[in-house]
Amino acid sequence: MLKLLKHDLKNSSKSGFIILSLGLIANILVYYLGPKVTDTVNENFYFNISGSTLSSILLGFSILVIFGAVIGLFYLIISTFRKDYYSDRAYLMATLPVTSKDILNSKILFGLIWTLIFMVSFFLVNLISVFIVFDMSNFVYAFRTLTQAFDMKFISLVFWTLDWIISTLTVLLIAYFSVVATKALFKESKTGYWWILIFILVSDTIAFISNKIFLAIPKGFSFVGDGIVDYNSAFLNFSKIEPNTGAEFFKDVNTFLNQIFNSIPIIPMTINILAIVVIYFVTIKIMDKKIDI
């Protein structure tokens, strides 16, 4: 498995870092072409939007490039898996002494590693850009305000990170399942692009089921208060807050944000975990029994 992972990472490194570099360059340009943060005497935090038409066009293009980089990452991850079934490499993979489980596990790690590389890179570039482009007094003020508002506990950060991993695994496994399902169902297809339709159908089905159950049971684990948060009540109370500049308004907003960011929705996470388990074993079963190279 690790040899497969190392081989895939090596072969994808050039394309991956080209996509990443384009995305990061576009991200940096957004800070120099986009709105600038200014401050007043009383530490009011607001954006001052100004610039030429050319700057606005370049800004829009940079944002498109960033989205393109994200799509490019997804394409890189999926195309690496598809090569095992829709290229000459398929015959080589069929002769290697590796199991379907080894292949799938290596591709899961491959997708997670590249996703993590992209996320950390974009985080660092945004952090450095903020320090360089924005006036530091504004940044410190904004960061302090957001920190006080969210008041995120360490355990909440751990669970949100776990939720991100689970969500990423869900998307990867749905994509991999879609590829092998396409290969099993459309054996004569030389391109196998039906996987896109299967991916959309499976993703939407899981999202629909998760949303329906969540609407019926809008509960979450809370790391503050009594341990359970009712999202319907939380958002209903938030909708009743009257906007103003008074201390009471900011206190109510902070209370709402504290509830949301220090809780984990039970239903979506549970549905994703169940989806991961089911899709993982179904995918291996298809790879073992239903696919002919």
Secondary structure, 3 states (H helix, E strand, C coil): CHHHHHHHHHHHHHHHHHHHHHHHHHHHHHHHHCCEEEECCCCCEEEECCCCHHHHHHHHHHHHHHHHHHHHHHHHHHHHHHHHHHCCHHHHHHHCCCCHHHHHHHHHHHHHHHHHHHHHHHHHHHHHHHHHHCCHHHHHHHHHHHHHHHCCCHHHHHHHHHHHHHHHHHHHHHHHHHHHHHHHHCCCCCCCCCHHHHHHHHHHHHHHHHHHHHHHCCEEEECCCCCEEEHHHHHHHHHCCCCCCCHHHHHHHHHHHHHHHCEEEHHHHHHHHHHHHHHHHHHHHHHHHCCCC
